[in-house]
Amino acid sequence: MNLRNSFPERSQKEINKIAKKFYFNLTDVIVETIKALTISKKDLVERIEVNGLENLNNYLSNGQSLVVMTSHLCNWEWMLLRTGIDVKTEIDAVYQKLNNNFFDDLMKKIRGRFNTLPISMKALPRELVKRKNLPRVIALVADQTPAPENAYWTFFLNQDTSFYMGPAKIALSLSYPIIYSDIKRLGRGKYILSHHILAEPPYKTGMKPEELIEKYVRLIEKSIQDQPSGWLWSHKRWKHKKSDYIHD
């Protein structure tokens, strides 16, 4: 249903093909995420080619913290660890706590390798204040489903969709640049990771977070359209309806 709603112009045969490739991709991501517990830096570097690393390190070398926004495309767990190898400062890996304590601890262990520090979304405001003078990367997989009443609503993949405004609010309030990190699958266990500048200070007076989130939305939409089987179609991305919360 998610695929049909997102790509109404495609035939059922094309939808079935994307769905089949998605399940292959998801299986690979699960296996690769388990492998992330033991994978070496050397192996990860060989498996993920990186473009645009200077877009992160130029800021960090000048003591400037930044926000990195990405999505559930291809292997976002390997993307985090690869970036932790590449940058010379700590990465705050912002995550939503899982209900199952075993799996929550497992994911924190995976995300805590290679210069990364898992921080729950609930604890993020406190950490921002506590370590505001330390240059670092604040990394968020920003296409998750937010509380709809406080979200930014926009037309995404042919349907009304809600997005977190938190990353943009952080960037604007602290004058942090925003980097959009995109990953594409080249083959089994092989990826190319690209870092792009989405926005950077000085931000114009009165700029609203919605403007920055809209730029992010258009970028991930294009990434998904370029490689549709790589996105996490199985999550309940459209469980909320705009009409239930927003009345024009």
C-alpha positions, 0 to 999 in steps of 0.5 A: 500500500505504501508503494502504491500510494507513493508511486501511483504512476507505476504499474502493479508489476513495477510495484511488485518488483520494487517490493521484492528488491526491498525485502532483499535490501531489508534482509541485507540490512539486518545481516549487516547490522548484526555484522556491525557489532564486529566489523573492523574499521578497515573493512567498513572503509573498504565497503563504503566510498565517501564523497563530500567529507570536507563538508563536515571536516571544514566546519569541525576543524574550525570548532563548529558543531553541525547537524547531520540529517539522513533517512532510513535509506539503504544501511543507515547504521553503517553510514553512522559508523563510517562517518564516525571513522571519518570525522575527528570529533564525537558524533551524537547519534540521536535515537528513539529508545526501543521498548525491548530493553535487550534490543535497545542495549544491542543497538546502543552497543552497535551505535556506540562504536567508532567515535559515536555516542548514542543519545536518546531523543529525550536526553538530547536537550539536556546534552545540547546544553551540557556540551554546547562548547564542544564541537561535534556532530549531531546525527539524526535519522529525521524521517521517522514519524513524529507526534502529529500535532507538533509536526511539520506537514508537507506533500511527500511521495504523493501524500500528506506526511508529517516531519520532525522540526527538531533538527531545524530548530536546533540548527537555527537556535544554535547557528549550526550548519545542516549536512544532508547525508545520502547513501546508495547501494552499489552492490551487496555490502557496497555503498557510496555515502555523500555529504551535502551542505543543506543549509549554513549560517548566517541564517536570515532573520525570522527564518522558520524551521519549516523552510529547512525541513522542506529542503530536507524533504525534497532531498530525501524524496529524490533519493528515494525516487532514485533508489526506491527499493532502498527505503524502509517501506515496512515502517508505519510512516503514514499512520497519522492523517493530516486531516485529523490534526490540521484543519485548513 
